[in-house]
């Protein structure tokens, strides 16, 4: 081939490559329609990370009473539980006309907040991603917003919390997301002429007074969309988490629009992004399903997520909260991952930026367990079945609400896989031996495919046998760690084809 022909051939290849690239880009551009959004694929990186930290931190940490819905209940005169918060507020702070929720903002100073220290703690906890609440139902933005003056830069801490924390989290090599709960702001407050929230000058925080249950008007949904787009465009989150507020039918076109905008921005940023939602906000696979304070009872086709908290009473910080145990949360993590899910575990810092000691100890306890057993969690994929045992959970229900997961027995076992390894997690130590019923000779695990079986944390090969009753393994004299123990079955080939 002469030089001239070679030049033309190279030119044709370049032009064709450009054409194919353009076509690919066009195919990857999302339109605000279900037909277009169905092409979205949940990124592999999210399937790998498995465990993240959720953070409910805002003005509601100042009263630190009842729960993070204090700004709603403080204006609720009727009802037993809600009326109790109303009375508490009047007794401690005064009349709601004279001292409203807005008056807590100057007290929200974050004077001890060190974002780098938070990120370091989350890293030690074993987390792979972090999702702070960017704006809760209360209408106070924890970032610099052009849509409202009620934000953490102009008021309160006078710091861009989302920006500063994002920088610290990413410096530790973790993924960073944001959550927005603002869609519910429209229906969050109880209004009355007796309260400060009835005054127009505070409507940027409380919203426009209206009747309870009134559907959000078009202008509010447009405002919500603008705030959310700015949050996406300005902070480039890897994860965008939505609470229940935008599940109303009126939001359907906006749900499509924000997903298309976010996915297209991900393409522009050259990174794969993850949108998370509750209930039926999006069809399966169009985004990541999130189950609040609950789990799925079966393996799910698409990667999903549980969000729950280290504490039982509140998502945000309150005094005298009750906390879960490391053991129950490790069991939750194992169960969720075995069913193709991830765990987003919440903490509620104090108003000054201090993370409660109980929460710190829980995070470090989980981190210690993951330091030893993390290979059975991170970058794993489900096996043919999630596991076995008598203890079931209520699918998609708040079965975790204000109580620990309980009732696990020595028969409750979970499976995960990675490369040539099958991991068997024992949620309760069974004693001298264990028989895994679903790994018998008629199971996908064939006897001649097993190279060795060991307990993670113990180098000794374990004796085992397989028959119709299952795979029976002789265990070490004691477990090598607190909480769940993990058996590693090394295979001669891939655990999952």
C-alpha positions in Angstrom: 0.0 0.0 0.0 1.4 3.4 -1.0 1.5 6.3 1.4 -1.4 8.1 -0.3 -3.7 5.2 0.0 -2.6 4.6 3.6 -3.4 8.2 4.4 -6.9 7.9 2.9 -7.5 4.6 4.8 -6.5 6.2 8.1 -8.8 9.2 7.3 -11.7 6.8 6.7 -11.1 4.9 9.9 -11.0 8.2 11.9 -14.2 9.4 10.2 -16.0 6.1 10.8 -14.8 6.0 14.4 -16.2 9.5 14.9 -19.5 8.4 13.4 -19.7 5.4 15.7 -18.7 7.6 18.7 -21.4 10.1 17.9 -24.0 7.4 17.5 -23.0 6.0 20.8 -23.2 9.4 22.5 -26.6 9.9 20.9 -27.8 6.5 22.2 -26.5 7.3 25.7 -28.4 10.7 25.9 -31.4 10.3 28.1 -34.8 11.9 27.4 -37.3 12.5 30.2 -39.4 9.4 29.2 -39.7 5.9 30.6 -38.8 4.5 27.2 -35.4 6.4 27.3 -34.7 5.8 31.0 -35.1 2.1 30.7 -31.7 2.0 29.0 -30.0 2.9 32.3 -27.8 0.3 33.9 -26.8 0.2 37.5 -23.0 0.7 37.6 -20.8 -2.2 38.7 -19.0 0.1 41.1 -22.2 0.4 43.1 -22.6 -3.3 43.1 -19.1 -3.5 44.6 -19.3 -1.0 47.4 -22.0 -2.7 49.5 -21.8 -0.4 52.6 -22.1 3.4 53.1 -22.8 6.0 55.7 -25.9 8.2 55.7 -25.9 11.4 57.7 -28.9 13.3 59.1 -27.4 16.6 60.3 -29.3 19.8 60.3 -31.0 22.5 62.4 -33.2 19.8 64.1 -30.1 18.7 66.0 -30.4 21.8 68.1 -33.6 21.0 70.0 -32.4 17.3 69.9 -35.8 16.1 71.0 -38.2 13.4 69.8 -36.8 13.0 66.3 -35.7 14.9 63.2 -39.4 15.8 62.5 -39.3 18.2 65.4 -40.0 21.1 63.1 -43.3 19.5 62.2 -44.4 18.3 65.6 -43.6 21.5 67.4 -46.5 23.1 65.5 -48.9 20.2 66.0 -51.2 21.0 68.8 -53.4 17.9 68.5 -52.7 14.3 69.1 -50.9 12.5 71.9 -47.4 12.1 70.6 -47.3 15.2 68.4 -49.0 17.3 71.0 -46.3 16.3 73.5 -43.6 17.9 71.3 -45.8 21.1 71.0 -46.0 21.3 74.7 -42.4 20.6 75.2 -41.4 23.4 72.9 -43.7 25.9 74.6 -42.3 24.9 78.0 -38.6 25.1 77.1 -38.5 27.8 74.4 -41.7 29.7 74.6 -44.7 30.5 72.3 -44.3 29.3 68.7 -45.2 32.8 67.6 -42.2 34.3 69.4 -39.8 31.4 69.1 -40.3 29.3 66.0 -38.1 26.7 64.2 -36.3 29.5 62.4 -34.9 30.7 65.8 -32.9 27.5 66.2 -30.8 28.4 63.1 -28.4 30.8 64.9 -27.9 28.1 67.5 -26.8 25.6 64.8 -23.1 26.7 64.8 -21.2 23.5 64.0 -18.3 24.9 66.0 -16.6 21.5 66.5 -17.2 20.2 63.0 -14.1 18.7 61.3 -15.1 17.1 57.9 -11.7 15.4 57.5 -12.2 13.7 60.9 -15.6 12.5 59.9 -14.2 11.1 56.6 -11.4 9.4 58.5 -13.9 7.8 60.8 -16.1 6.6 58.0 -13.1 5.1 56.3 -12.1 3.2 59.5 -15.7 2.0 59.7 -15.2 0.2 56.4 -17.6 2.4 54.4 -17.1 2.8 50.7 -19.6 5.7 50.1 -21.1 8.6 52.1 -24.4 10.3 51.6 -25.2 13.4 53.8 -28.7 15.0 53.8 -28.4 18.1 51.6 -31.8 19.3 52.6 -34.4 17.8 54.8 -38.2 18.4 55.0 -37.5 21.5 57.1 -36.4 23.5 54.1 -32.9 24.4 55.4 -30.3 23.7 52.7 -26.9 22.4 54.0 -25.2 23.9 51.0 -24.9 27.2 49.1 -28.2 27.7 47.2 -29.2 30.3 44.7 -32.8 29.4 45.3 -33.1 30.2 49.0 -31.4 32.4 51.6 -32.2 29.7 54.2 -28.9 27.8 53.7 -25.9 26.9 55.8 -23.6 29.4 54.1 -25.8 32.5 54.7 -27.0 31.3 58.2 -26.1 28.9 61.0 -22.6 27.4 60.5 -21.9 29.9 57.6 -20.2 26.9 55.8 -21.0 24.9 52.7 -21.4 21.6 54.5 -22.0 19.6 51.3 -18.9 21.0 49.6 -16.6 20.6 52.5 -17.6 17.1 53.4 -17.5 16.1 49.7 -13.9 17.2 49.5 -12.9 15.3 52.6 -14.8 12.1 51.7 -13.3 12.0 48.2 -9.8 12.6 49.6 -10.3 9.3 51.5 -11.2 7.5 48.2 -14.9 7.0 49.0 -17.8 7.8 46.7 -19.9 10.8 47.6 -23.6 11.3 47.3 -26.3 13.7 48.5 -29.9 13.2 49.6 -32.8 15.5 49.1 -36.0 15.3 51.1 -37.2 18.8 50.1 -40.3 17.6 48.1 -42.1 16.9 51.3 -41.5 20.5 52.6 -44.8 21.5 51.0 -46.7 19.2 53.4 -44.3 19.2 56.4 -45.6 22.0 58.6 -48.8 22.7 60.4 -49.8 26.3 59.8 -51.7 28.7 62.1 -51.9 32.5 62.6 -50.7 31.6 66.2 -47.3 30.5 64.8 -44.4 32.3 63.2 -44.7 30.0 60.1 -47.8 31.9 59.0 -45.8 35.1 58.3 -44.8 35.6 54.6 -41.3 36.8 55.4 -40.4 33.2 56.5 -42.1 31.4 53.6 -38.7 30.6 52.1 -38.2 28.2 55.0 -41.7 27.1 56.0 -43.4 27.4 52.6 -46.7 29.1 51.9 -49.5 28.4 54.4 -52.2 26.0 53.0 -54.5 23.3 54.2 -53.1 20.0 55.4 -52.9 17.4 52.6 -53.2 20.0 49.8 -51.5 18.8 46.7 -48.3 20.7 45.7 -48.9 23.3 43.1 -47.0 23.4 39.8 -44.8 26.3 40.9 -43.6 24.4 44.0 -42.7 21.3 41.9 -40.9 23.6 39.5 -39.0 25.2 42.4 -38.2 21.7 43.8 -36.8 20.7 40.4 -34.7 23.9 40.2 -33.2 23.3 43.6 -32.5 19.7 42.8 -30.8 20.4 39.5 -28.6 23.0 41.1 -27.6 20.4 43.8 -26.6 18.0 41.0 -24.8 20.5 38.8 -22.9 22.2 41.6 -21.7 19.2 43.6 -21.5 16.4 40.9 -22.6 13.6 43.3 -22.0 10.0 42.5 -25.3 9.2 44.2 -28.5 11.1 44.3 -31.0 9.9 47.0 -34.6 10.8 47.1 -37.0 10.5 50.0 -40.7 9.8 49.6 -42.0 13.3 49.0 -41.7 13.2 45.2 -43.7 10.0 44.9 -47.0 11.8 44.5 -48.5 11.3 41.0 -48.1 15.0 40.3 -44.3 14.6 40.3 -44.2 11.9 37.6 -42.9 14.1 34.8 -40.5 15.8 37.2 -39.2 12.3 38.3 -38.5 11.5 34.7 -36.9 14.9 34.1 -34.5 14.8 37.0 -33.4 11.3 36.2 -32.7 12.2 32.6 -30.8 15.4 33.7 -28.7 13.5 36.3 -27.9 10.6 34.0 -26.9 13.0 31.2 -24.7 15.0 33.7 -23.0 11.7 34.6 -22.1 11.2 30.9 -20.8 14.8 30.8 -18.7 14.2 33.9 -17.5 10.8 32.4 -18.7 8.8 35.4 -21.5 6.4 36.1 -24.0 7.8 38.6 -26.6 6.2 40.8 -30.1 7.6 41.5 -31.9 6.0 44.5 -35.7 6.0 45.2 -38.3 4.5 47.4 -41.4 2.4 46.7 -42.6 2.7 43.1 -41.0 6.0 42.1 -39.3 4.3 39.1 -39.7 1.0 37.3 -37.3 -1.8 38.4 -33.8 -1.3 37.1 -34.3 2.4 36.0 -32.7 3.5 39.3 -31.8 1.8 42.6 -34.6 0.8 44.9 -34.1 1.9 48.5 -36.0 0.2 51.4 -36.2 2.3 54.6 -35.7 0.5 57.9 -36.4 -2.8 56.3 -35.1 -5.5 54.0 -36.1 -7.7 51.1 -37.2 -11.3 51.9 -35.8 -12.7 48.7 -32.9 -12.1 46.3 -33.7 -9.1 43.9 -32.8 -9.0 40.3 -31.3 -5.5 40.4 -28.9 -4.1 43.0 -30.9 -2.4 45.7 -30.3 -0.8 49.1 -31.5 -0.6 52.7 -31.2 2.6 54.6 -31.4 2.3 58.3 -29.8 3.9 61.4 -27.5 3.0 64.2 -30.2 4.5 66.5 -33.7 3.3 67.1 -35.7 6.4 67.8 -34.5 9.1 65.4 -32.5 9.6 62.3 -31.1 12.9 63.6 -29.4 13.4 66.9 -31.6 13.4 70.0 -30.8 13.1 73.6 -31.2 9.8 75.3 -31.6 7.8 72.1 -31.3 4.0 72.0 -28.7 2.3 69.8 -28.5 -1.0 68.0 -25.7 -3.5 68.5 -22.8 -4.1 66.2 -23.9 -7.7 66.0 -27.4 -6.9 64.7 -26.0 -4.5 62.1 -23.4 -6.9 60.9 -26.1 -9.5 60.5 -28.2 -7.0 58.6 -25.2 -6.2 56.3 -24.6 -9.9 55.5 -28.3 -10.6 54.9 -28.7 -7.6 52.6 -25.6 -8.3 50.6 -26.6 -11.9 50.1 -29.7 -10.7 48.4 -27.9 -8.4 46.0 -28.2 -5.3 48.2 -26.2 -2.6 49.9 -26.5 -1.1 53.3 -26.6 2.7 53.9 -26.2 3.1 57.6 -27.2 6.4 59.2 -25.7 8.5 62.0 -27.1 11.7 63.6 -24.3 14.2 64.6 -24.9 16.8 67.3 -25.4 20.4 66.5 -21.8 21.3 67.2 -20.5 18.7 64.7 -19.7 16.0 67.2 -20.6 12.4 66.4 -22.1 10.7 69.5 -19.8 8.2 71.2 -22.3 5.4 70.9 -22.4 5.9 67.1 -18.6 6.1 66.8 -18.2 2.8 68.7 -20.7 1.1 66.5 -19.0 2.3 63.3 -15.6 1.2 64.5 -17.0 -2.2 65.6 -18.4 -2.8 62.1 -15.1 -1.6 60.7 -13.2 -4.1 62.8 -15.4 -7.0 61.6 -15.0 -5.9 58.0 -11.2 -5.6 58.4 -11.2 -9.4 58.8 -14.2 -10.5 56.9 -14.6 -7.8 54.2 -13.7 -10.1 51.4 -17.0 -11.9 51.9 -18.8 -8.6 51.5 -17.1 -6.1 49.1 -17.0 -6.8 45.3 -19.1 -10.0 45.9 -22.1 -11.2 44.0 -25.0 -13.4 45.1 -25.0 -17.2 44.8 -27.9 -19.2 43.3 -29.8 -18.6 46.6 -29.2 -16.1 49.3 -29.0 -18.7 52.1 -31.1 -20.8 54.4 -32.6 -20.8 57.9 -35.9 -20.3 59.7 -35.7 -16.6 60.3 -37.5 -14.5 57.7 -37.9 -10.8 57.3 -40.9 -8.8 56.1 -40.2 -7.8 52.5 -40.1 -4.0 52.0 -41.7 -3.4 55.4 -40.4 -1.4 58.4 -39.5 -4.6 60.2 -36.5 -2.8 61.7 -38.5 0.1 63.0 -37.2 1.0 66.5 -36.0 -2.5 67.2 -33.1 -4.7 66.4 -33.2 -7.6 64.0 -33.6 -10.6 66.3 -34.3 -14.3 66.3 -31.4 -15.5 64.2 -30.4 -19.0 65.0 -27.4 -21.3 64.3 -29.4 -22.5 61.2 -29.4 -19.0 59.6 -26.7 -19.0 57.0 -26.0 -16.6 54.1 -24.0 -17.0 50.8 -21.9 -14.6 48.7 -19.4 -15.3 45.9 -16.3 -13.7 44.4 -14.1 -15.2 41.7 -13.4 -18.8 42.7 -14.8 -18.5 46.2 -18.1 -19.2 47.8 -18.5 -17.6 51.2 -20.7 -19.1 53.9 -21.6 -16.6 56.6 -22.8 -18.1 59.9 -24.9 -15.5 61.7 -24.9 -17.5 65.0 -22.0 -19.7 66.0 -23.2 -23.3 65.7 -20.6 -25.1 67.8 -18.4 -28.0 66.7 -19.8 -28.4 63.2 -22.3 -27.0 60.8 -24.4 -28.7 58.1 -25.4 -26.4 55.3 -28.5 -28.0 53.8 -28.6 -26.2 50.5 -25.1 -27.3 49.7 -25.8 -31.0 49.4 -24.7 -33.3 46.5 -27.7 -32.2 44.4 -26.9 -28.5 44.7 -24.9 -26.4 42.3 -21.9 -27.0 44.6 -20.2 -30.2 43.3 -17.9 -32.2 45.5 -15.2 -32.4 43.0 -15.1 -28.7 42.5 -14.1 -27.9 46.1 -10.3 -27.3 46.7 -10.4 -26.3 50.4 -12.6 -24.9 53.1 -11.2 -22.5 55.8 -12.6 -20.2 58.3 -11.6 -16.6 57.6 -9.2 -15.6 60.3 -7.9 -19.2 60.7 -5.4 -20.7 58.2 -6.2 -24.3 59.0 -8.0 -26.3 56.4 -11.2 -27.8 57.8 -12.6 -31.3 57.4 -15.8 -31.6 55.5 -18.2 -34.1 53.9 -21.1 -33.8 51.4 -24.2 -36.0 51.1 -27.9 -35.7 50.5 -28.4 -33.8 53.8 -25.9 -31.0 52.9 -22.3 -29.9 53.3 -21.1 -30.7 56.8 -18.0 -28.8 58.0 -16.0 -29.4 61.2 -15.4 -26.0 62.7 -12.5 -24.6 64.8 -12.8 -24.8 68.5 -13.8 -21.1 68.7 -14.8 -18.3 66.3 -12.0 -16.1 65.2 -14.0 -12.9 65.7 -17.0 -11.4 67.4 -20.3 -11.4 65.6 -20.8 -13.5 62.4 -18.2 -16.0 61.3 -17.4 -16.7 57.6 -16.3 -19.9 55.9 -14.4 -19.6 52.7 -14.9 -22.4 50.2 -12.2 -22.2 47.5 -13.3 -23.8 44.3 -11.4 -25.1 41.2 -13.4 -22.8 39.0 -15.7 -19.7 39.2 -18.3 -19.8 41.9 -20.8 -18.4 39.4 -20.5 -18.8 35.6 
